[in-house]
Amino acid sequence: MFNGKKEFVRGEAGFYINILVTSISKKVPMIEAIKKAGLILGNSGRVFGADSDDGCFGKYFVDEFWQMPKLSDLSIASLLKYCGDNGISAIIPSRDGELRFFATHKRTLYDNGISVMVSDLEACETCIDKLTFYRRASEMGFPVIPTSPHIDDLQCSKYVVKERYGAGAHKIGLGLTKQQAVLHAEDLEEPVFQPEVEGKEVSVDVYVDLKGKTKGAVARTRDVVVNGESQITTTFSDPALEMVCSELAEKLGLYGHAVIQGIIDENNNFNIVECNSRFGGASTLSLETGLASFYWFLLEACGYSISDYPFIRSVTEKKQVRYPKDLIIL
């Protein structure tokens, strides 16, 4: 992990740093959270939003919108030119499918004065690949749910089947018999099998700093889940659980914001399902609880150590309900 200092602009009123948020889609709460972090920092720069879809909702909530080419058509030279032309010195990727690209070019971007809130390539690939994630996490002694490309490796009554790579909710099959699981796997590109573990679904948001140390962690229940994202989520305090997730994030070599998902079973054991090495759809609740991920990232992007900016967790637990909201434009 590269850990260094770089030049930044700081005026009398505070900082000036232009931020590029990619794959903004309809991630309005995330955009607003980034803007809020900038205000706290005293940033007078702008928030740029990028997406390959010119009709995405998020374009109405950023200061400048860029219809970015698809990654298959985007060269690092083109990205550097866009950032240079617009004075961008911080990038926040938000989609699993773009993490490899930004991790691959992370050092080149940094050498050109641009910080990226993304883990190094090996850590990103470990989290994207569910089989590798299981093998690495289990070798390190973490309670991760067994995962195999061969269903006969597992002995259970109910199975979960999912794609080996990418977002866990994509074409997932839950609570299947062995015969059903085998049939479901035929429709997947590269399926992996897991035993189904019943219990309470939870996510733990963490922020890992440039020194590889976890700055803070917030656990929350996934009360209502739609298409893999929590629509209703509630924070709870569990220092032991948060410590496990913090240690896992550090040992995987993550940087920035990450979300570790798991299930607390009937015996109160924590079973790790997967790790998303990016900001999650419902992670804004953890920000409201004190996990100042975007603020910390912007400080680090400006060359500051965040050791003097403590994690102050809310003493009150909070619930978040995600719902559509109208925007009227005159």
C-alpha positions as CSV (number, residue, x, y, z in Angstrom):
1,M,0.0,0.0,0.0
2,F,1.4,3.3,-1.0
3,N,1.6,5.9,1.8
4,G,3.0,9.3,0.9
5,K,2.4,13.0,0.8
6,K,1.4,15.2,-2.0
7,E,0.7,18.8,-2.8
8,F,-2.7,20.3,-2.3
9,V,-4.3,23.7,-2.3
10,R,-5.4,25.3,0.9
11,G,-6.7,28.8,1.0
12,E,-7.8,31.1,3.8
13,A,-11.3,29.7,3.8
14,G,-10.2,26.1,3.9
15,F,-9.3,23.5,1.3
16,Y,-9.9,23.5,-2.5
17,I,-10.1,20.0,-3.9
18,N,-12.3,18.8,-6.8
19,I,-13.7,15.4,-6.4
20,L,-14.8,12.9,-9.1
21,V,-17.4,10.3,-8.1
22,T,-17.8,7.5,-10.7
23,S,-20.8,5.3,-11.5
24,I,-23.1,7.7,-9.7
25,S,-26.3,6.2,-11.2
26,K,-29.0,7.1,-8.7
27,K,-26.7,7.2,-5.6
28,V,-28.0,10.5,-4.4
29,P,-27.5,9.9,-0.7
30,M,-23.8,9.0,-1.3
31,I,-23.3,12.2,-3.4
32,E,-24.9,14.3,-0.7
33,A,-22.7,12.7,2.0
34,I,-19.6,13.5,0.0
35,K,-20.7,17.1,-0.4
36,K,-21.4,17.2,3.4
37,A,-17.9,15.9,4.1
38,G,-16.4,18.6,1.9
39,L,-18.3,21.3,3.8
40,I,-17.0,20.0,7.1
41,L,-13.5,20.1,5.7
42,G,-14.1,23.6,4.5
43,N,-13.7,22.5,0.8
44,S,-14.6,25.1,-1.7
45,G,-14.0,22.8,-4.6
46,R,-16.6,21.0,-6.8
47,V,-18.1,17.5,-6.9
48,F,-18.0,16.0,-10.4
49,G,-20.2,13.0,-11.1
50,A,-19.5,10.4,-13.9
51,D,-21.6,7.7,-15.4
52,S,-21.8,6.1,-18.8
53,D,-25.6,6.7,-18.8
54,D,-26.3,10.3,-19.7
55,G,-29.8,9.9,-18.3
56,C,-28.8,8.8,-14.8
57,F,-30.5,10.5,-11.9
58,G,-27.3,11.4,-10.1
59,K,-26.3,14.0,-12.7
60,Y,-28.8,16.4,-11.2
61,F,-27.1,16.3,-7.8
62,V,-23.5,17.0,-8.7
63,D,-21.8,20.3,-9.6
64,E,-20.5,18.9,-13.0
65,F,-21.6,15.8,-14.9
66,W,-19.3,13.7,-17.1
67,Q,-20.8,11.1,-19.4
68,M,-17.8,8.9,-18.9
69,P,-16.9,6.2,-21.5
70,K,-17.4,2.6,-20.5
71,L,-14.3,1.2,-18.8
72,S,-13.6,-1.0,-21.8
73,D,-13.3,2.2,-23.9
74,L,-11.5,4.4,-21.2
75,S,-7.8,4.7,-21.2
76,I,-5.8,5.9,-18.3
77,A,-4.5,8.7,-20.5
78,S,-8.0,9.9,-21.2
79,L,-8.9,9.8,-17.5
80,L,-5.8,11.7,-16.6
81,K,-6.6,14.3,-19.2
82,Y,-10.1,14.8,-17.9
83,C,-8.9,15.1,-14.3
84,G,-6.1,17.5,-15.4
85,D,-8.5,19.7,-17.4
86,N,-10.9,19.9,-14.5
87,G,-8.5,20.1,-11.6
88,I,-9.6,16.8,-10.0
89,S,-7.4,15.5,-7.3
90,A,-9.6,12.9,-5.6
91,I,-11.7,10.0,-7.1
92,I,-14.3,7.9,-5.3
93,P,-15.3,4.8,-7.3
94,S,-18.7,3.3,-6.3
95,R,-19.3,0.2,-8.3
96,D,-17.7,-3.3,-8.0
97,G,-17.1,-3.6,-11.7
98,E,-14.8,-0.5,-11.8
99,L,-12.6,-1.4,-8.7
100,R,-10.1,-3.4,-10.7
101,F,-9.6,-0.5,-13.2
102,F,-8.9,2.1,-10.5
103,A,-6.8,-0.3,-8.4
104,T,-4.7,-1.1,-11.4
105,H,-4.0,2.6,-12.1
106,K,-4.0,3.8,-8.5
107,R,-0.3,4.5,-8.4
108,T,-0.3,6.2,-11.8
109,L,-3.1,8.5,-10.6
110,Y,-1.4,9.2,-7.4
111,D,1.8,10.1,-9.2
112,N,-0.3,12.6,-11.1
113,G,-1.6,14.2,-7.9
114,I,-4.9,12.2,-7.7
115,S,-5.9,10.1,-4.7
116,V,-8.4,7.3,-5.2
117,M,-10.5,5.7,-2.4
118,V,-9.8,2.2,-3.6
119,S,-7.8,-0.8,-2.2
120,D,-4.8,-2.2,-3.9
121,L,-5.5,-4.6,-6.8
122,E,-4.9,-7.9,-4.8
123,A,-7.3,-6.8,-2.1
124,C,-9.9,-5.8,-4.6
125,E,-9.7,-9.0,-6.5
126,T,-9.9,-11.1,-3.3
127,C,-13.2,-9.4,-2.4
128,I,-14.6,-9.7,-5.9
129,D,-13.8,-13.4,-6.1
130,K,-16.0,-15.2,-3.5
131,L,-14.0,-18.4,-3.7
132,T,-10.7,-16.7,-3.2
133,F,-12.2,-14.6,-0.4
134,Y,-13.4,-17.7,1.4
135,R,-10.0,-19.5,1.0
136,R,-8.0,-16.5,2.2
137,A,-10.3,-15.5,5.1
138,S,-10.6,-19.1,6.3
139,E,-6.8,-19.6,6.2
140,M,-6.5,-16.5,8.4
141,G,-8.9,-18.1,10.9
142,F,-12.0,-16.0,10.3
143,P,-15.5,-17.5,10.5
144,V,-16.4,-17.3,6.8
145,I,-19.1,-19.4,5.3
146,P,-17.7,-22.4,3.4
147,T,-17.7,-21.8,-0.4
148,S,-17.0,-24.2,-3.2
149,P,-17.4,-24.6,-6.9
150,H,-18.4,-28.3,-6.2
151,I,-21.6,-28.9,-4.4
152,D,-20.5,-32.3,-3.2
153,D,-17.9,-30.6,-1.1
154,L,-20.7,-29.4,1.2
155,Q,-22.9,-31.4,3.5
156,C,-26.1,-29.5,4.3
157,S,-29.9,-29.6,3.8
158,K,-30.2,-26.2,2.1
159,Y,-27.9,-24.4,-0.3
160,V,-27.1,-20.9,-1.6
161,V,-25.9,-20.6,-5.2
162,K,-24.3,-17.4,-6.6
163,E,-21.9,-16.1,-9.2
164,R,-18.3,-16.5,-8.1
165,Y,-17.4,-12.9,-9.2
166,G,-19.1,-9.6,-8.6
167,A,-22.1,-8.5,-6.6
168,G,-23.4,-11.2,-4.3
169,A,-27.1,-10.6,-5.1
170,H,-26.7,-11.1,-8.9
171,K,-28.8,-14.2,-9.9
172,I,-28.5,-15.6,-6.4
173,G,-30.4,-18.8,-5.4
174,L,-31.4,-19.1,-1.7
175,G,-32.7,-22.0,0.4
176,L,-32.4,-24.5,-2.4
177,T,-32.3,-28.3,-2.2
178,K,-29.3,-30.0,-3.7
179,Q,-31.2,-30.8,-6.9
180,Q,-32.5,-27.3,-7.1
181,A,-29.1,-25.8,-6.5
182,V,-27.6,-27.9,-9.3
183,L,-30.3,-26.7,-11.7
184,H,-29.9,-23.1,-10.6
185,A,-26.2,-23.3,-11.2
186,E,-26.7,-24.1,-14.9
187,D,-28.0,-20.6,-15.5
188,L,-24.9,-19.0,-13.9
189,E,-21.5,-18.3,-15.6
190,E,-19.3,-19.5,-12.8
191,P,-21.4,-20.7,-9.9
192,V,-20.2,-21.3,-6.3
193,F,-22.1,-23.1,-3.6
194,Q,-22.6,-22.3,0.1
195,P,-24.6,-23.9,2.9
196,E,-27.5,-21.7,3.8
197,V,-27.1,-20.2,7.3
198,E,-30.3,-19.0,8.9
199,G,-30.2,-16.0,11.2
200,K,-30.0,-12.2,11.3
201,E,-28.3,-10.5,8.3
202,V,-25.8,-7.8,9.3
203,S,-23.4,-5.5,7.7
204,V,-20.3,-3.9,9.3
205,D,-19.0,-0.7,7.7
206,V,-15.3,0.0,8.3
207,Y,-12.8,2.6,7.3
208,V,-9.1,1.6,6.9
209,D,-6.6,4.4,6.7
210,L,-3.4,4.7,4.6
211,K,-1.4,3.1,7.3
212,G,-3.6,0.0,7.0
213,K,-5.3,0.5,10.4
214,T,-9.0,0.5,10.9
215,K,-10.2,3.9,11.9
216,G,-13.7,2.8,13.0
217,A,-16.4,0.3,12.5
218,V,-20.2,0.4,12.7
219,A,-22.4,-2.7,12.7
220,R,-26.0,-2.6,11.5
221,T,-28.8,-5.1,10.9
222,R,-30.2,-5.5,7.4
223,D,-33.9,-5.4,8.3
224,V,-35.4,-5.2,4.8
225,V,-33.2,-6.2,1.8
226,V,-34.2,-5.6,-1.8
227,N,-31.9,-6.7,-4.7
228,G,-29.1,-7.2,-2.2
229,E,-29.3,-3.7,-0.7
230,S,-30.7,-2.8,2.7
231,Q,-33.8,-0.6,2.4
232,I,-34.2,-0.5,6.2
233,T,-31.2,-0.9,8.4
234,T,-30.5,-0.3,12.1
235,T,-27.2,0.2,13.9
236,F,-26.2,-1.8,17.0
237,S,-23.2,-1.9,19.2
238,D,-21.1,-5.2,19.2
239,P,-17.5,-4.4,19.9
240,A,-16.4,-8.0,19.5
241,L,-18.1,-8.3,16.1
242,E,-16.7,-4.9,15.0
243,M,-13.2,-6.1,16.1
244,V,-13.4,-9.2,14.0
245,C,-14.4,-7.2,10.9
246,S,-11.7,-4.6,11.5
247,E,-9.0,-7.3,11.8
248,L,-10.3,-9.0,8.6
249,A,-10.2,-5.7,6.7
250,E,-6.6,-5.0,7.8
251,K,-5.4,-8.5,7.0
252,L,-7.0,-8.4,3.6
253,G,-5.0,-5.1,3.0
254,L,-8.1,-3.0,2.3
255,Y,-8.0,0.8,2.1
256,G,-10.9,3.3,2.5
257,H,-14.5,2.3,3.1
258,A,-15.5,-1.4,3.0
259,V,-18.6,-3.4,4.0
260,I,-18.4,-6.8,5.5
261,Q,-21.6,-8.8,5.4
262,G,-22.5,-11.7,7.5
263,I,-25.2,-13.6,9.4
264,I,-25.6,-14.0,13.2
265,D,-27.0,-17.5,13.6
266,E,-29.3,-18.9,16.4
267,N,-26.2,-19.7,18.5
268,N,-25.1,-16.0,18.3
269,N,-22.1,-17.0,16.1
270,F,-21.1,-14.6,13.3
271,N,-20.8,-16.1,9.9
272,I,-19.0,-14.0,7.3
273,V,-20.6,-14.0,3.9
274,E,-18.6,-11.6,1.8
275,C,-16.8,-8.2,1.7
276,N,-17.4,-5.3,-0.6
277,S,-14.4,-3.1,-0.9
278,R,-16.3,0.0,-1.6
279,F,-19.0,2.3,-0.1
280,G,-22.3,0.5,0.3
281,G,-25.8,1.5,-0.7
282,A,-26.9,1.8,3.0
283,S,-23.5,2.9,4.4
284,T,-24.7,6.4,4.8
285,L,-26.3,5.3,8.1
286,S,-22.8,4.5,9.4
287,L,-21.7,8.0,8.4
288,E,-24.5,9.4,10.5
289,T,-23.3,7.2,13.4
290,G,-19.8,8.7,13.3
291,L,-17.9,6.8,10.7
292,A,-16.6,9.8,8.8
293,S,-15.3,7.9,5.8
294,F,-15.5,10.6,3.2
295,Y,-14.1,13.2,5.5
296,W,-11.2,11.0,6.5
297,F,-10.5,10.2,2.8
298,L,-10.5,13.8,1.8
299,L,-8.1,14.6,4.7
300,E,-5.8,11.8,3.5
301,A,-6.1,13.0,-0.1
302,C,-4.8,16.4,1.1
303,G,-1.8,14.8,2.7
304,Y,-3.0,14.8,6.3
305,S,-2.7,12.0,8.8
306,I,-6.1,11.3,10.3
307,S,-4.7,10.1,13.6
308,D,-5.7,13.5,15.1
309,Y,-9.3,13.1,13.8
310,P,-10.9,10.5,16.1
311,F,-13.8,8.2,15.4
312,I,-16.6,9.4,17.7
313,R,-19.5,7.0,17.6
314,S,-23.0,8.1,18.3
315,V,-24.2,6.8,21.7
316,T,-27.7,6.6,20.3
317,E,-28.5,3.8,17.8
318,K,-30.1,4.9,14.5
319,K,-32.4,3.4,11.9
320,Q,-32.4,4.3,8.2
321,V,-35.3,3.9,5.8
322,R,-34.4,4.4,2.2
323,Y,-37.2,5.8,0.0
324,P,-37.7,7.7,-3.3
325,K,-37.9,11.5,-3.1
326,D,-39.0,14.1,-5.7
327,L,-36.7,16.8,-7.0
328,I,-38.4,19.8,-8.6
329,I,-36.2,21.7,-11.1
330,L,-37.2,25.2,-12.2
